[in-house]
Amino acid sequence: MIKIGLSELSENEVIIEKIIQIATLDDKNILAIFRDPIEIYLKFKKNSEDVVFLCGWVKGQMNLICDRCLASYSYSFKSFIEVQYQRPDKENVPYEETLFEIDTEYFTGDFLDVSDVIRQTLILSIPIHALCNENCLGLCNSCGKSLKEGLCQCQELKRDSRWDALKKWKLD
């Protein structure tokens, strides 16, 4: 967990650089395995009204399984974080002018817990389609051999003649 006390923040910037070890991230059917420690860089800036602006990045490497060939491979990532923290009773006023809309998180008490924002950033760093490379050929439909090791000796699959009527169908 990464927490920072509001008393540590002033109107000056506070920078936190950490290297943390995360073994796995298992969150609702998402499994990414982190081999190396994750680097975290966070810059906090607070104004006088208890609004805290956080920007920074998270980077590292994770092991993923290719969606096509099922091989394990290493994936490097660097994801950026921009979040505005404020108390729930404050009016939602942007802390700084930016080109993009910034997420707003609410907090109570005297500490900000940024662990959830880091976890969300790690989850969003996982690619939708995990591919070992863009040209991955995948597996043979008949024998299951990895086609990046070479073509297999399987014969082409016989077509099911029941689907031939659909080839004649024309869309207007």
Summary of the structure (lengths in Angstrom):
residues: 172
radius of gyration: 24.0
end to end distance: 58.4
largest distance: 74.1
contacts: 394
relative contact order: 0.18
helix: 14%
strand: 37%
